[in-house]
Amino acid sequence: MSIVDPLSEEQREIRDLVRTIAREHIAPRAAEIDKSAEFPWDVVELFRENELFGIMYDEEYGGIGASALMTLVTIEELSKVCATSGLIVAVQELGSLGIKLAGNAEQKQRYLPKLASGEWLAAYALTEPGSGSDSAAMRTTAVREGDEYVLNGGKRFITNAGVASVYVVFAKTDPEAGHSGISAFIVESEYPGFEVGRIEPKMGIKGSTTGEIFFNDCRVPAANLLGEEGEGFRIAMRILDRSRPGIGAQGLGLAQGATDYALEYARSRETMGRPIAQHQLIAGMLADMETKCEAARGLLYKVGAMIDADESDGLSKLSAMAKLYCTDVAMEVTTDAVQVLGGYGYIQEYPVERMMRDAKITQIYEGTNQIQRLVIAREMLKENRAFLYAGVA
Ligand SMILES: Cc1cc2nc3c(=O)[nH]c(=O)nc-3n(C[C@H](O)[C@H](O)[C@H](O)COP(=O)(O)OP(=O)(O)OC[C@H]3O[C@@H](n4cnc5c(N)ncnc54)[C@H](O)[C@@H]3O)c2cc1C
């Protein structure tokens, strides 16, 4: 570990392995995944073979020892070449966190080993047609009948819809009780009454599925309730505090990947008798891109270390800051990379065009960046900081 690189030797070895997989196997597939817009099962198989999912789970469940920091590093490295592939890891964590944080021993034993090996993919189902940012306005209901809950309603924009085997679903057990009427359930795709609807065509991350799921008298064992009835909203927010940095990592990977590509291009493309990297306006852009990536990484890795140290004080704020900053940087830097490449940047043959399209979603999902700003401001207003001008007129 050094000040420049906060990773231990073992962590650097894992990063190098992921980097090699990304360079040798995923980079050559990325354009095709984007073009075909088909879920890349071959990438999932590659992750299974190399035990990449294990980075997110404790050894007792078949993982290599859960590390939030290494999960972020993995998502970053993969997203440098393919944001869809990075998202596979990010959503496995998003869909697993409810079970890790609120699951009982039986639930953990049933689900985590299959998620750790990658045999099963996971999903997180909060958003509905009428409730995105305002998630408490959800309408899906869950009614207890004997030793089952019967779910009715539907979710929209669910990543991994149709490819996940297990969904953490939020539904109202007491529709009159607002936030405290929401409960969380583990729903398997094989349960009767569970259906996958339309898969949305979209601007970027095209290989990832984003779709509707429906519950038509879907019967879920009561044993699959996460925590207690009414704890769902709190569980959803605890999950997001720990999963949002994953989207930050996807954004950072995109930004660094675009910077690296633009740098190489600017070295060799010549105009007016010299490489464009030697024109000061281009050099300045490259310097700003690199600086933003480095600043984003500092913030992101700090949150990863904080989660690994189990520090929850200030986590909501820092996690929202990391998601906000890394993903705004992703949009700025990928747009600049397109500019550095000039007309070639706009052409599909060059990856920065895809990176710019992929970057946009990182500012939207897992809470839009407007919502991240609201979270940060809310946390700031709660703080009791020393005011240095107190008493000064
Ligand atoms: C590709 C993709 C994948 C997704 N994956 C998942 C998933 O796996 N699971 C899941 O549950 N959801 C998922 N989502 C949903 C995503 O999290 C929501 O789309 C997002 O939270 C925004 O909700 P909305 O689309 O309803 O927008 P709205 O909430 O309608 O917001 C519209 C606009 O208003 C702004 N806004 C809203 N409220 C406020 C406010 N109070 N103050 C200031 N501005 C405000 C928003 O920032 C936004 O700009 C996914 C979405 C997409 C597109």
The ligand as an ORCA input file, in Angstrom:
! r2SCAN-3c Opt
* xyz 0 1
  C     -31.213      1.730    -17.860
  C     -31.896      1.835    -16.531
  C     -31.676      0.879    -15.549
  C     -32.327      0.963    -14.314
  N     -32.159     -0.043    -13.378
  C     -32.945     -0.042    -12.264
  C     -32.937     -1.176    -11.373
  O     -32.195     -2.148    -11.561
  N     -33.778     -1.170    -10.308
  C     -34.626     -0.125    -10.067
  O     -35.369     -0.187     -9.085
  N     -34.647      0.961    -10.885
  C     -33.839      1.025    -11.984
  N     -33.880      2.102    -12.842
  C     -34.755      3.217    -12.536
  C     -33.999      4.493    -12.165
  O     -33.405      4.352    -10.915
  C     -35.008      5.656    -12.236
  O     -35.316      5.850    -13.618
  C     -34.474      6.915    -11.619
  O     -34.370      6.769    -10.219
  C     -35.328      8.150    -11.929
  O     -36.685      7.891    -11.756
  P     -37.714      8.308    -12.923
  O     -37.187      7.738    -14.186
  O     -39.082      7.920    -12.502
  O     -37.588      9.878    -13.020
  P     -38.415     10.946    -12.144
  O     -38.383     10.594    -10.728
  O     -39.759     11.132    -12.793
  O     -37.538     12.257    -12.385
  C     -37.621     13.056    -13.561
  C     -36.652     14.237    -13.397
  O     -37.043     15.041    -12.261
  C     -35.974     15.130    -11.337
  N     -36.520     15.109     -9.976
  C     -37.436     14.237     -9.464
  N     -37.717     14.548     -8.186
  C     -36.958     15.623     -7.872
  C     -36.782     16.428     -6.705
  N     -37.429     16.150     -5.570
  N     -35.941     17.480     -6.764
  C     -35.248     17.781     -7.903
  N     -35.368     17.053     -9.043
  C     -36.211     16.007     -9.024
  C     -35.096     13.914    -11.612
  O     -33.760     14.155    -11.190
  C     -35.207     13.809    -13.117
  O     -34.324     14.709    -13.734
  C     -33.209      2.046    -14.069
  C     -33.415      3.025    -15.052
  C     -32.797      2.911    -16.276
  C     -33.102      3.951    -17.342
*
